[in-house]
Amino acid sequence: MSTAIIEVADLTFDYPGFRALNRVSLSIDAGSVTALVGPNGAGKTTLLRCIAALETPLSGTVRVAGLDVYESPREAHRLMGYLSDNFGLYSDLTVAQSLEYAARAQGLPGAAVAQAVATTAQRMGLADKLGKAAGTLSRGQRQRLAIGQAIIHSPQVLLLDEPASGLDPEARSSLAHVFKALQAQGMSLLVSSHILAELDEYST
């Protein structure tokens, strides 16, 4: 029987003059790929940012792997990878440099960085692009590099906000295979989108 990896209870979040989340509660099983569905403006991004401890709600709690993310945000960040809908890459850095930067930013010990870069590049199908500048990659490859940066520290949970936005059908299909592979390796994914057909490919 699987146990919950993410637990949200009575989460309420206000923007000035507007309530974005109203007493949201949910439980997400470990090892699942869960779709967070809704139209633009429904509060998907706000919910993801609250789970990632990047926003502080008015009330409510979020636990990831049993850890209260607001009481222990740094520890929580070690358990999570997060890809925002407007992810940024340093165009002049190579794929290898981008992954190394992310690894060091996540606090990986120096001796572990090279292996983490190699393993992540392999997972993302970018092993033959390590010397290429990020700015020269296709949109789909840049998306995979951004996900690689989010998972370089082997998190238990990966939060993805509109990950297939702007991708062509072939790149979307490739991304679906990546998500299935990450799930098979034991990662739990929470994916926000308003494109139902895309989510149907990989959601559990």
N, C-alpha and C positions, 0 to 999 in steps of 0.2 A: 504494500500500500504506500503510495507516494505521500510525502509530507510537503507542506507549504514552504516555498522558498521566499515568497513575497506575501506579506500580510498588511493590508491597509484597513484602518478602522476609523469610521466617522470623520473622514478628512474633509475639511471645509477651507476653501481658499477664496479670498476676496481681492479683486483689483479695485481701485478707487471707483466707487459707484456701481460696481458690478460683481456679482457672485459667480465665479467660474466653476467652483466645485462645491456641492452641497451634501455633506455627510456621506461621502463615497466610502463604501467598504467593499473589499474584494480579497480573495485568497487565490494565489497562483501556485500550482503544483511544481515541484522540482522536476526538471527534465522536460518541461513542456515548451511549446512555441505558442504563445497566446496572442491573439489578435485584439487590439484595442481599436474599435471601429466607431466612426462618427463623422459627421460633416465638419468642414472647416469651422472653427470657432466653438466646437463642442466642449473643449477643455482637455483634449488628449495631451497636448504638449505640456500644459500646466500640471497634469497628473504625473506625467513622466518626470518632469523637473522636480516635483515634490518627492517622488520615490527616490530620485537620485540625490536628494538632499541639496539641491541647487536653489530651491525656493522653500520658504518657511510658511506653513499654512497657519490659518487663524486658529484651528483646533484639529485634533485627531492625531493618530500615530501611524508610522510606517515602520515595519520590521522587515529586514532582509536577512535571511538565514538566522533568524532569532535576534538580530541586533537592531536596536532602536537607532534609526539613521540620523535623528536629530540630536540625540544625546552623544553619539559617537560618529560624526560625519566622516572623519578621516579613515577610521576603520571600515566604515560602510563603503567608502569609495574604493577600497582595495578589493571589495567583493564584487564590484560592478564595473561594467563598461557602458559608456553612454555615447550615442551618436545623435547629435542634434540635426534638425531638418536643414539647417544652413551651415553644415560642417565646413571648416576651413582647413586648407592644406597650405604649407609653404611651398609655392610653385618652384622655387629654385633648388630646394632640397631634393636629393634623389630618394627613391623608395627606401633604400637602406638607411639613409640619414633620417628620414621621416620616422621610420619605425624605431631607430635607435633613440631619437629624441623623445618619443612617447614612452619608451622603456625606462629611460632615465628619469623622466618626469613622474613616472609611477613608482620610482624608488627601487627599481630592480638593482641588485648588487652588480658591480661592474663585470664580474666574472660570468654573470648569467646573461648579459645583454646580447652578445653575439649569437648565442643559441636561441634566444627568444626571437631575435630578428629573423633568423633562418627558418625557424619553425613556423612563425606567423606568416612569412612570405609564402611558404609552401601551402599553408592552410588556405590562404587567400588567392592562390593561383598566380602569384606575382614573383615567383622565384627567378624567372628569367628576365625580370624587369628591375632588379635591385639597383642597377647603375643608371636607370632612366630618371630624369627630373620629373617630379610630380606634375608639373605644368604641361608636360608633353603627353601625358596619359589620356586615354579616352575617358569619357564620363563614367562608364561602368568600372573601369580600372581605378579611377580616382575614388569612387564609392567604396570599392573593395579595400583600397589603401586606408581610407578613413576608418572602416570597420576594423582593419588590422591594427590601427593605432588604439582603438577602443578595447581590443582583446589581448594586447601584447603581454599583459600581466596575468593572463589566464583567469579571468573573473568567473564567478559562479553564475552571474546574471548579466545579460546584455539587453540594454534598453535602446530601441531604435525608433526614431521619430521620422516617419515618411521616408524610409530608406530607398524606395524605388522611384522617388520623385524625379522626373526628367529623364528617366532611362527608357531606352527603346525595348521592345518586347524580348529581344534576344538577351539583352543585359539583365532584364528583370528575371528571366528564366535562370540565368547563370547565378544571380543573387539568391534565388530560391534554393538552388542546390547547395550554396554556401551555408545557408541557414540550417538546412537539414543536416549537413555535415557537422556543424557546431553542436546541434542538439544531440547527434549520435555520439559526440565526444563528451557529453554530460553537461553541457551548458543549458541554462534556462533563458528563453528569449521572450521579451515583451515587445511587440511590434505595433506601432501606431500607423494607421493608414485610412484613407477613405476610398481605396480602390479594392472592392471586394474580390474581384477575380484574382488579383495578385495574392491576397491573403489566403485564398482557398488552396493555393499550391502547396503551402508549407505549414499552415497552422494546425496544431493538434486540438 
